[in-house]
Amino acid sequence: NTYTGTTTVNAGTLRLQSANALVGGNAVAFGAGSTGVLQLAGFARTVGTLSTNATPGTPVVENASGTAATLTVGGAADATFAGVIRDGAGGGGLSLVRSPAGGTLPQAGTAANTY
């Protein structure tokens, strides 16, 4: 894919089907009241930011595959994610990396992360 801009998940499941499904460095955002799920499906991806709206719903980021996956959140901008990060079904773990090392990824809310 060669699109640019933010990928916004408001509802449903956005499941990656290839290693090039998200363009590296683009932002992933969950909209207001989002019930959406981002499934990495065993693909390691880098996004610019990972965020939720100021009125978060119940967003989820998960692997949901038998193959382990890594989500790297890069970019200079800090963003807050108020959702669940988990391995998901399938047994493959999900790793979360924040790069550059000095950046932050504040997590808000009361949801239990299980990655």
C-alpha positions in Angstrom: 0.0 0.0 0.0 1.2 3.5 -0.7 -1.6 5.6 1.0 -0.6 8.2 3.5 -2.4 9.6 6.5 -4.1 8.1 9.6 -5.8 4.8 9.7 -8.9 5.2 11.8 -10.7 2.2 13.4 -14.2 3.0 14.6 -15.9 -0.4 14.7 -15.4 -4.0 13.4 -12.1 -5.7 12.9 -9.2 -4.5 10.8 -7.1 -7.7 10.2 -3.8 -7.4 8.4 -3.5 -9.8 5.5 0.1 -9.0 4.5 3.4 -7.6 5.8 2.7 -4.5 3.8 -0.8 -3.9 5.0 0.0 -0.7 7.0 2.5 1.8 5.6 5.3 2.3 8.2 5.1 5.5 10.1 1.4 6.3 9.5 -0.8 6.8 12.6 -3.4 4.4 13.8 -6.2 6.0 15.7 -9.4 4.6 17.3 -12.3 7.1 17.0 -14.7 8.3 19.7 -16.5 5.4 21.4 -14.6 2.9 19.1 -15.4 -0.8 19.5 -12.8 -1.6 16.9 -10.1 -4.3 16.8 -6.8 -4.1 15.1 -5.4 -7.6 14.5 -1.8 -8.0 13.5 -2.3 -11.6 12.4 1.3 -12.6 12.9 2.7 -9.6 11.0 5.3 -7.3 12.6 4.4 -3.6 11.8 5.6 -0.2 12.7 3.1 2.7 13.1 3.8 6.4 13.7 1.4 6.7 16.7 -1.2 4.6 18.4 -4.0 6.6 19.9 -7.6 6.7 21.1 -10.1 9.6 21.0 -10.6 11.7 24.2 -13.9 9.7 24.5 -12.5 6.1 24.2 -14.8 3.1 23.7 -13.4 -0.4 24.0 -10.6 -0.6 21.4 -8.4 -3.6 21.2 -5.0 -4.3 19.6 -4.2 -8.0 19.3 -2.1 -10.5 17.4 -4.7 -13.3 17.0 -2.4 -15.7 15.2 -0.2 -18.7 15.9 2.7 -16.7 14.7 4.2 -14.1 17.1 4.0 -10.4 16.1 5.6 -7.1 17.2 3.9 -3.7 17.0 6.5 -0.9 17.0 5.1 2.5 17.8 7.6 5.0 16.3 7.5 8.7 15.5 8.3 11.7 17.6 4.8 12.5 18.7 3.4 11.0 21.9 -0.2 9.8 22.0 -2.4 8.2 24.6 -3.9 4.8 24.0 -6.9 3.9 26.3 -7.7 0.3 25.2 -6.6 -3.3 25.5 -3.4 -4.8 24.1 -3.4 -8.6 24.1 -2.0 -11.7 22.4 -5.5 -12.8 21.2 -6.5 -16.3 20.1 -4.0 -18.5 18.3 -1.2 -18.7 20.8 1.3 -16.4 19.1 2.4 -13.6 21.4 2.3 -9.9 20.8 5.2 -7.7 21.6 5.0 -3.9 22.0 8.0 -1.7 21.3 8.3 2.1 21.6 10.9 3.6 19.4 12.7 6.0 19.7 13.6 4.8 23.2 13.0 8.2 24.7 9.4 8.5 23.5 6.3 7.6 25.6 3.1 5.7 25.0 0.8 6.6 27.9 -1.9 4.0 28.5 -5.1 5.2 30.1 -8.2 3.6 31.3 -8.9 0.5 33.4 -8.7 -2.3 30.8 -6.3 -5.1 31.6 -3.6 -5.7 29.0 -2.5 -9.3 28.5 0.4 -9.2 26.1 
